[in-house]
Amino acid sequence: KQEVTQIPAALSVPEGENLVLNCSFTDSAIYNLQWFRQDPGKGLTSLLLIQSSQREQTSGRLNASLDKSSGRSTLYIAASQPGDSATYLCAAPDSSYKLIFGSGTRLLVRP
Amino acid sequence: NAGVTQTPKFQVLKTGQSMTLQCAQDMNHEYMSWYRQDPGMGLRLIHYSVGAGITDQGEVPNGYNVSRSTTEDFPLRLLSAAPSQTSVYFCASSYNPHTEAFFGQGTRLTVV
């Protein structure tokens, strides 16, 4: 059974800092892993999708990596800004292709 | 391009009432799903569909019904609302389970 864990649950950093969010999954036979952003009271916005054949995926200041052998993915945010404050969720499919979500990391970037 | 549209955005129901949460997508996606999000529980899958006429249960299906008569629409029905169904409901769609998933803005439901 696929289980997805995100640590830490919350993170507070000063503006300008580079930071890494962690995501762990138990079933390494995944097709892909997706990172989302959720602002308070809003839906989920897709940030990056990494296919199992890829090691990294980049979009602007965001870089996501995937290491299937260790069951880990990281989301790297460069030069963080207050507008990056949100909850970040990762999701991996289980053996029936249903998305399993982590509980998220709540990020606060202080001006 | 509207993406995934959910209606209503907010709803208050009395215990025992029934209602339908609407979800529509205009991206010709085959795969659609419903999640509920509760504090401390994360996102949990209620029902999903891999195409018109095909639905299946997720992790927490009790008290909910779905049908998929068209590719575009995937409504979620609450048969007899209970306070335990107070939650935020999200609809999602993707071309297939291996591609990027897109979410609606959510329906905040309160059952009193």
Interface residues (C-beta under 8 A of the other chain):
Chain A: Y31 N32 Q34 F36 K42 G43 L44 T45 S46 L49 Q51 L89 A91 P93 Y97 K98 L99 F101 G102 S103 G104
Chain B: V4 S33 Y35 G40 G42 L43 L45 Y48 G58 F90 A92 P97 H98 T99 E100 A101 F102 F103 G104 Q105 G106
